[in-house]
Amino acid sequence: MDGDGRAERVGVRASRLARAMSGVDNDRMPSMGTDRSPDNLPRQLTSFVGRERELRELRELLDRGRLLTLTGPGGSGKTRLGLELAAEVRDGFPDGV
């Protein structure tokens, strides 16, 4: 993240815009209970094999900033990698991932 917090501000604005465009009113969302973090992660039907190095690097990056962007060619596993990371770190985000 840059020193003046610009990336964080952009991430916050993008998050607010996404919520506004989705029409979801977070104040009216049903409670998920207090025993686990709320999330909307899809259940993975297969195990995650390999890419431990990438996961470790992403966790380190996530420790330095709250927004990560994964880029690469189609079919390279960006979505699966992001979902695996989100599932691993969701306990550290009490408001959900």
ZALOGU-488937 format. One line per 10 residues: number of its first residue (from 1); their letters; for each residue y, x, z of C-alpha. Coordinates in steps of 0.05 Angstrom, whole numbers, padded with zeros to 5 digits. Layout:
N
NUM	a	Y X Z | ...
This chain:
97
1	mdgdgraerv	00000 00000 00000 | 00069 00025 -00015 | 00115 00046 00042 | 00164 -00012 00038 | 00112 -00068 00041 | 00125 -00093 -00029 | 00051 -00101 -00046 | 00040 -00142 00017 | 00100 -00188 00002 | 00074 -00198 -00069
11	gvrasrlara	00005 -00216 -00042 | 00035 -00266 00007 | 00076 -00299 -00048 | 00015 -00302 -00094 | -00026 -00333 -00038 | 00027 -00386 -00025 | 00032 -00401 -00100 | -00043 -00408 -00106 | -00045 -00457 -00048 | 00012 -00497 -00077
21	msgvdndrmp	-00020 -00500 -00146 | -00088 -00520 -00118 | -00059 -00581 -00084 | -00098 -00564 -00021 | -00064 -00582 00044 | -00092 -00532 00094 | -00067 -00574 00152 | -00114 -00630 00130 | -00175 -00588 00117 | -00236 -00608 00159
31	smgtdrspdn	-00252 -00564 00217 | -00309 -00515 00207 | -00323 -00512 00282 | -00309 -00455 00328 | -00375 -00419 00322 | -00361 -00384 00256 | -00304 -00364 00210 | -00286 -00415 00157 | -00298 -00390 00087 | -00315 -00416 00019
41	lprqltsfvg	-00361 -00360 -00003 | -00419 -00383 -00045 | -00488 -00370 -00017 | -00520 -00310 -00052 | -00590 -00324 -00078 | -00608 -00252 -00091 | -00603 -00189 -00050 | -00548 -00138 -00062 | -00578 -00073 -00085 | -00540 -00008 -00094
51	rerelrelre	-00465 00002 -00097 | -00462 00023 -00024 | -00411 00077 -00042 | -00366 00026 -00076 | -00371 -00022 -00017 | -00353 00035 00031 | -00293 00053 -00012 | -00270 -00019 -00016 | -00276 -00028 00060 | -00232 00034 00069
61	lldrgrlltl	-00181 00006 00020 | -00182 -00061 00055 | -00167 -00026 00121 | -00102 -00001 00089 | -00080 -00067 00056 | -00101 -00140 00053 | -00103 -00149 -00022 | -00152 -00115 -00069 | -00158 -00124 -00144 | -00224 -00105 -00177
71	tgpggsgktr	-00218 -00089 -00251 | -00270 -00070 -00303 | -00306 -00095 -00364 | -00339 -00163 -00365 | -00409 -00162 -00335 | -00398 -00100 -00293 | -00408 -00137 -00226 | -00336 -00145 -00202 | -00347 -00215 -00175 | -00412 -00198 -00140
81	lglelaaevr	-00382 -00136 -00109 | -00322 -00175 -00084 | -00366 -00230 -00055 | -00409 -00179 -00020 | -00348 -00145 00010 | -00319 -00212 00032 | -00385 -00231 00066 | -00387 -00164 00102 | -00316 -00167 00129 | -00308 -00242 00142
91	dgfpdgv	-00315 -00234 00217 | -00253 -00191 00217 | -00212 -00248 00187 | -00212 -00306 00236 | -00174 -00351 00187 | -00227 -00339 00134 | -00234 -00299 00071
